[in-house]
Amino acid sequence: MKKEKGKRDETSFFEKVYTIVRRIPAGRVTSYGAIAEYIGTKGSARMVGWAMNSSHTQTSDIPAHRVVNRVGLLTGKHHFGGLKVMQQLLESEGIGVEEDKVVKFEELFWDPKKEFISLTPSPPLLKKRG
């Protein structure tokens, strides 16, 4: 069976994105670019957006509504089955939205770099001999 060119890399990329998005706490938001930078692909914010657009195909919930653009705009709102669904999901978590923009975006911004260091667990620490 012939493997579709680039398919494995895209799946791996999307899975990394989904792992991060699942960790965004309720009541907080992050940006496409912050996710891209965290997984080592700075400049691929648009591809993070594509992953969010495909997130509805996953078996477990992915809170894609918590991912907005770099200034807090709800640029992905048209992928939620209604123009107000993304806003309603955010507001149900206590996040204010005015004119399609997260109110207090800087305060509510969740930066994956500051929240955790790696997507993989750390190796156990070695005990010092004494």
Beta strands, then each sheet from edge to edge (+ up, - down):
strand 1: 30-31
strand 2: 67-68
strand 3: 97-98
strand 4: 101-102
sheet 1: 1+ 2+
sheet 2: 3+ 4-
end
